[in-house]
């Protein structure tokens, strides 16, 4: 079991990529710290993991609140003694055309997609420095590479995550042995599109939904791959898209 006894925090663990990653990592020996706002869903996931012989704890919290993240890390250290990895997965994608001025949704994306990642890094870094190693995985997107209609703000947030990840890698990996990976998926079959309120965008999304998208398990496999490389190997970016997506 390649990840035996590694303590891994997963944000947005209540569904989609976060849930799939948590199950994958737990099945390979990791001790999971499940973070999201939905305590009931996290408890269900914890139960499912334990039923399969894995180990997990619930750390209910909002990634946009630094104190919630700090509390999650403190709970992880109290329970397991350390933090080896962080999967910054929580994200929002309420796509809309700029002229609609859905500024509340813009702010939500900046808060969750960017500030949530920053809060996570700030919370785990002191512990990883103590351990003289670790791994931070940030879930970016193919949107970090190119704009698509209605995605101006979303693409901007994911571009920020990608560049922040590279900055982290250069500053942390050589000095502290903390590897950093940016995972950049294309279309994935999750509930991410449920937050879209722009009716014009919803109509355009139908074509994409007819395509065979990636599954959450595909991204979980990519996360597992990055985490299980030798310490000397840093997987910088994983750009993974559906075969049918242009």
N, C-alpha and C positions, 0 to 999 in steps of 0.2 A: 504494500500500500504506500504509494509514493508520497502522500501527504500526511502520513500518520502523525498525529498529535500536533500538527500545524494549526494555529488558531487564526481563523479567517473571518473578518467582518464583511458582510454583504449588505449593501443598502438596496432599497427597493426590493426586498426579499419576498414580499407578499404575493408576487405574481410574475409572470413572464420570464425574462432572462434571469432576474435575481433568484426566483424560485428554482428554475432549472439548474442554475449554477450551484446553489446551495445543496441541492440533492446530489449532484455530480461530485462535488468536493467531499461531502460527508460520506458518500459511498466509497471514497478512496482514502478514508482515515482522518480527514480533517475535522477539527472541532469548530462548528459554525456559530457565529454570533449574528443573529438575524435581526436586521434593523429595517423598520418601516413605520408608518403611522397606524396601520391596522393591526392592533394587538390580537384580535380574534384570528385573523388569517395567519399571523406569525405562529400562534399557538398550534394551529392545525398543521402547519408545515413542520414545526418542531416534533409534533407527535408522529407525523409521517416519516421523518428522518429516523427517529428513535425506533419506530416499528421495524425499520430495515437494518437496525443494528448500529446506526450512526449516533452522533452526539451533537447537540445544539442547545443554545440558550436564546431567549427572546430579549431584545433590547429595543423596546418601543420608543420611537423618536422621530423628529422631523429634521431632515438634513439641513434645512435652511437655518436652523437654530444651533449655533455653536455649542451651547450648553448641553443640548441633547446629545450631540456627538461626543462631547467630552465625557458625559455620563455613561454612554455606551462603551467607550474605551475603558473607563474606570471599572465598570461591571465585568468586562471581559478579563481584565487583569486580575480582579478579585477572584473570579471563578476559575480561570485557567492559568494565571500567572504571567501571561505575555500576550502580544499581538504580533503575528508573523506576516499577515497580508491584509490588504483592504481592497475590496471590489467596489469602486464608486460607480454604482449602476443606476441609482435613482435618477429619473429624468421625465420631462414633459415635452409634448410636441403639439401644442395647439396652433397649427398652421393657419395663417391668414394673410391676405394681401395688405400691404402697408397702409394703403389709403383707407382701409376700414378702421384704422387707429384703435385697435384692440390693445390699448396700452397696459391694461391690467394683466393681460395674457403675456405681453412682452416681459413685464416685471417678474411674473411667475417663472418664466423660462430662465431668466437671468439668475433669479434666486435659487432655483433647484439645480439647473444644469451647470451653472458656473460656481455660484457661492457654495452650493452643497458639496461640490468637489473640493473646494478650498478648505471648507470646514473639516472635511474628512481628513485631509492631509495634515492640517494643523493639529488635529486631535491625536493621530497615530504616530506622528513623527518622533516625538520624544521617546515613546516606547520602543520604536524600531531602532533608534540610535543606541538605546540601552542594550538592545539585543545584538547590535552590530550587524544588522542585516534585516531584510524584509522584502516585500514586493507590494507595489501599489499598481492596481489595474484600474484605469479610467475608461468607462464606456463612452466613446465618442460616436462617430457616425460617418458614413460615406458623405453625409452633408457637410463635413469638414473640408471636403475636396471640391465641391461644386454646388452652386445655387440651383434650386428648383422652385417653381412657382409657389408662392405663399410661404416660402421657407426662409425669408431674409433673416429674421431674428433667430430662428432655430439654427440655421446654418452658421450664423455668427457665434452662437453659444458653443456649438460643437467644434468650430474652428478654434475657439479659445481653449477648449479642453485639450485638443490635440497639441497645440503649441505649449500649453502649460505642462503637459506630460513630458514633452521634449526638454523643457527647462528643468523639470524635476530630475529627469534621467541624468542630464549633464552635471547637475549640482550634487545629486545624492549617490548615484551608483559608484563613481570612482572613490568618493571620500568615505562613504558609510556602508557600502555594499548593499544599498537598497535599490533593487531593480524597479523599473517603471515601464509599463506597457499601455499603449493606447489601442483599444479594440474599436474598429470602425465598421460596423455592419451596415449593409443595405437594408432592403425591406425585410422585416421580420414579422411573423404572425404573432403579435402581442396586442394588448389593449391600448397601446400608445396613441392610436388614432382616435380613441374615444373622447379625447379632450378637445377635438376640433369643433369649433362653433361656427366657423365661416361656411355658409351653405354652398358657396361657389367652389370652395376647396373640397368639400365632401363629395360633390358631384364628380370632380376631376379624379378623386381618389378611387373611384369605382374600377377604372382600368387597371390600376396597380393591384387592387384586391383580387382581380381575376388571374393574376400571374401567380405562379408557384413561388411563394416566398420562402425565406429561411425559417427554420423553427428555432425556438428558444434553446433547444438542446444543441443546435449547431454552434451557437455562441458560447454555451457552457463548455463545449469541447475545446473551443479556441482558448477560453480562459484556463482550462485545465492544462492545455499544452504549454501556455506561457509560464504557468506556475511550476511546472514539473521539469523545467530545463535545469541543467547544472548552474550553480551560482555564477560561474564565469560567463554565462550566456544571458544577454538581455534581449528579449524580443521587443523591439521598439514599437512596431506598428503591426496590427493584424487587420488587413483590409479584406473583408469577406462579404460577398454579394451573391444574390441568387443568380443562377446560370441564365435565367431569362431576362434579368434586369440590364438595361442598357446604361 
